[in-house]
Amino acid sequence: MLNSPIQTFLDELHLKFQPLKEGVLPNYIPELAKANPDWFGICVVTADGQIYQAGDCDQLFTIQSISKAFVYGMALEDRGRDYVLTRVGVEPTGDAFNSIQVDEVSKRPYNPMVNAGAIATTSLIKGIDPTERLNRMLDMFQRYVGRDLFVDMSVFTSERSTGHRNRAMAHLMLNFGMIEPNIDEALDLYFQQCSVMVNCQDLAVMAATLANCGINPISKARAVESRYVRNILTIMYTCGMYNFAGEWAYTVGLPAKSGVSGGIIAVAPHKMGIAVFSPLLDSHGSSVRGLKVCEEISEQFGLHLFDLRADIAREEGLGARG
């Protein structure tokens, strides 16, 4: 960890938002309701591998819906863009993440970030049996993170025993031919991917890997083919924050993904990956502290994709020197 303006700013943000007690713990997955509401970590990893962090960045938690973006990349590698598009769309919905609906015309789930689309995406992962598919998925996550990961079996069991709404989605998609009949296998893999244990620094490295065109900036291992990074980031930008995606794009302006365990990642292409972990959630299922931290980091460092002020200042400086 380095002393720098970034580190100083993260320390200040952590101190500023630690007293914030707004939000609630999720209770529809019983294991997640056991989290400590005071947990709070912020981590930034640059595209060249520098790490800055503040707070509870070593605290383990389950990755939850943040996994959807990375599994989508794996499905693209396994099946190719054209085939994946026949099963899962790319349109934002404006609806909640657990909405039970598909596109009325194509019969596809709207996008890979809502639960229905994520289940369809997970069903596309190749393998001769469930064990091989899970191991391939864990290998993929491990390339992003740079260390071995595991599934929390208590959370997996909790999700499996209470995931009736997800089962309803799976049966709806089976009815329209969007997934294969092995529904239980697809759902188990989906619940397992959501139950992978990570910490805040892991998520920041994963985000930085996307910012670095698919190469882990610390291990230097390629985690995903470069040609699919733009697809992952596009879906994260338009759909990653569900029915908060428009306001997020307006205020933060970065590809992002949230999870109900309290994690949020944001990607500043070619610059950095940002991760925040804080379990208290707002009505959209996103970390309250995480949203505020990401907004301030984006504003402080001019990261919004459509903030042209830095480009104008750079051009004016070049003109003055010329």
N, C-alpha and C positions, 0 to 999 in steps of 0.2 A: 504494500500500500504506500502511495507516494504523497508527500506534502505538496500541494499545488492549489491554485484557485478552485479547481474542481472539488478537491477534497474539503477545502474550507467551506465551500458552498453546500456540499452534502451534509457536513456536520451542522451547519446552521439550519438547514431544512429539517434535519432529524430533531433538533432541539425545538424548532418552531412547531412542528406538528405532532410530537410525542404526546402533548396534553390533550389532543383532539380525541373525544370519546364518541363522536357521532357514528351511527351505523349499528348493525346487528350481526351476530354470528348466524351462519346458515343452519337451519334446524331440519331441513328435509333430507340431509345426509347426516345421521346421528353422530358419526365419528367427528365430523367437522365442527359440530357444536361444542366440542371439548377444547377447542383452541383457546389459548391465552389471548384476550383482546389487547393486551399491552405489547405483544410482539410487533416489532416494527423495524424493517431493514431497508436500506437503499443501497444499490450497487450500480456503478457505471463501469463498463469495460470498453475501452476504445478499440478501434479497428486494427490497431497495431499491438494490442495485448496489454495495455496498461490497466490496472485495476484500482478503483477507488470505491470505498464502502463506508457505511455508517450504520450503527445499530446491529440488529439481530440477523446478520447475513449468513450465519452458520446454522440457524435454526431450520430443521428439516420440516417439510410439509408436502402435501401431495400436489402435483402439477395441475390436476383438473383440466379445465377447458383450454389452458394454454397449449396443451398437447395437440390440439386440433390442427394448428397451423403446421406443425412439424410432421404429423402423420399425413396431412394433405400433400406435403412435399414428397413423402415416401410413396404415396399412391401414384403421384405423377411419374416418379421414376419407375415404378413397377408396371404401370399400364399405359403411360403416355397421356398427353393433354387431351387428344381427341376422344379417347375412350372414357377418360374420367368425366369429361363434359357430357357424355351420354347418360351418366348416372347422377351427377351432382352439378347444379347450376352455379352461377357466380353473381347472382343479383342480391343486393341487400334487401331486407324485408321490412324493417321498421317495427318488427315484432320481437317479443321476448325470446330468449335462447331456447326455451323448451316448448315453443309453439308447435302444436300438432297439425301441420299442414304441408302440402306440396304445391308446386306450380300447377294451376288448373289446366294449362295447355300441355306442357311437356311431361307432367306427373313426376318430375324430379324434385327432390328437396331444393330449396332456394339457393343455398350456399354451404360450404363445408364448415362454417363456424357455428351455425345453429346445431342443436343436438341431432336433429334428423339427418342433416347433411353429413355430420361427423360420423354417425353410425354407418351411413352408406359408404363414406370414404374408408373407414376402418375395414369394412367388408371386402375392399379391393386389395388389401395387403396379401401378397403371395406367400405360400408355404404349403407343405404337404400335409400338415396337421396343425392343430392349435399351438402346440409347443414350439414348432418351428416359426410360426408367425409371431408369437410373443418374443422369442429370442431375437428374431430379425428386428423387431421394433425396438427392443432394448438396446441392441447394437447401434441402431440409428441414433437414439437419444444419447448414447455414450459417446458417439463421435462429436455431437454438438457440445457436450459438457466436458469431455476429456477425462472422465472417470467412470467406474462401474456404478450402475444404478440398480434399484430393486423396487418391486411392487410391495406396498404396504397391504398385507393381506386383511387386516382388520377393516381398512377403508374399502377395499375391494368387496369384502363380504357385506359391508354395510350398504354399498351402492347396489350390489347385486340383489339384496333382499328387499330394497325399497324402490328399485328402478322400474316401477310399473308403467310410468308415463313413457319412458324410453322404449319399453316393450311394445306399447301401443304404436309408437312411431315406426318401429321396425316392421310390425305387421302391416301397417298402412303402406309402407314402401314395398313390402313383399307383394301386396295386392296389385301394385302398379308395375311390378317387375324390375324395380330399382335395386333390389338386393336378392341374393340367392336364398334358398329355403333353410339353410343352416343358421337360423336366426340366433339361437342360443350361443353358438360359437362366436358369431360377430359381436353380440352384446357383451359376452365375457371379455373379449379382447378390448372392446371399447371401455368397459369398466376398469380393466387392468391398466390401460394406457392413462386413464385419469388418475389412477392410484400410484403412479410412479413417484418416488420420493426425491425431492430436489431441495435446494436452498436458494436464497436470493442471489448469491454469486453465480450458482449454476445457471439461473435464468438469464442473468446479465451476459454470461459467456455465450449462451444460446442466441440471444438477440444480437450480440456482436458478431457471431458467426454469419448471421444473415446480412448484417451491415458490411461484412467482409466478403460478400459474394459467395457464401457457402463454405468458406475455409475457417476453421476454428483458429482465432488469432493467437491462441496460447500454445496449443498442441501442433498447429499447422496441418492437421488432418482435414481432408475434405469431408464435410458432413452431408452435402447435397449437391447435385449437379448445378452448375452456375446458371444454366438455361432455365431452371425452374424457380430461381430465387425471385424473379420479378413477379411470377404468378402468386407465390406465397405472400409477398409483401403487398401486392395489389388487393388480395382478399383480406389481409389483415387491415388494410387502410379503410376499405369500404364496409367490411362486415365484422371486424374483430371485436368491436365494442357493442355489438348487437343494436338495440334500439337507443343507444347513446352514441352511435357511430357518427352521426352528423355533428353533434355538439363537440365531440372529441376532435373531429377533423377541423372544426372551426377554431378551437382554442389551443390544441396541442399540435395538430397537423403532422402526425407521424403514424406509420403503420404500427399497430398495437394489438395485443390480445390480453384479455383478463381471464381470471379463473376464480371459482367460488371459494377456494381456500384462502384467498386474499392476495394472490400474486397478480402483477401486471408487468408485461414487457412492452417496450417501445423500441423501435429501430430507427436510427438516424443513418441512412445509407452512406457508406464510406467513412463514417465518423465514429459512431459508438452504438452500443446496446445499453439500454436502461432497464433496470428491474427494481420493483418495489414490492415488499411483502408486508401486509398488515391485514389481519383477518376480519376486521369490522367492515361490513358491506353496505352499499346503498341499495335503493330499490331496484336498480338494474343488475345487481349481483356483482358489482365491482368495488374494489377497495376504496374507501373514502379517503384515507390518507394517500393512497397510491395515486388517485386522480389529481389531488392537489400538488403532490410532489412532481409528477410528470409535467403538469402545466407550468410550474415555476422553472423547471430545468429547461424546457423548451423555450420559454421566454428569455431566461437569463443568457442562454448560449445561442439564441437565434436559430433554433433547429426546425421550426415550422417549414414544411416543404415549400410553401408559397410565400415565405417571408423573404422578399427580394432586397431588403435593406443592406444586408451584408454584401451582396453581389454589386449593388450600386456603389457602395462605399469603396469596394475593391476596384471597380472600373474607374471611379473618379480619381483614386490614388494612382492608378497606372497612367491615366491621362495627364495628371499633374507632373509625374516623373518624366513623361515623354516630351 
